Amino acid sequence: MDSDEIAAVKAFIVAINQGDVSRLPSLMTEDHTFVASGGRVASGRDHMTEGWNGYFDTFPDYRIEVENILGHGNLVAVFGSASGTYNGKRGLVPENRIEMPAAWRAIVEDGKIKRWQVYADWTEGSKIIDEDEKSG
């Protein structure tokens, strides 16, 4: 049986996979913090809701595939992959498809995601985005 913390993370991932930005705020704490792979930090539920809107404009079919999920207290670790098609100059074409192994570290507080940190190697994804930006 899942812990409440794992259940909260799974609900967050389901909302992300459905592109349901209207549901995400109810799953984040007011002081929610996002940490990107490169270390960029963004805080605040409202700010991050805007951020998710922008991300889904850029990667409309973004998905998280979970292979393993582990919880210890309020810490949840997710291992799997991330994928999405970059909506750049070429549009949503197969050449703009990005897939990468990824991991996420979540801190859960009162059933909501307080911190969502992504670990992924964007090397290949950056190449695809650069190629798209040069096209045209």
Secondary structure, 3 states (H helix, E strand, C coil): CCCHHHHHHHHHHHHHHCCCCCCHHHHEEEEEEEECCCCCEEECHHHHHHHHHHHHHHCCCCEEEEEEEEEECCEEEEEEEEEEECCECCECCHHHEEEEEEEEEEEEECCEEEEEEEEECCHHHHHHHHHHHHCC
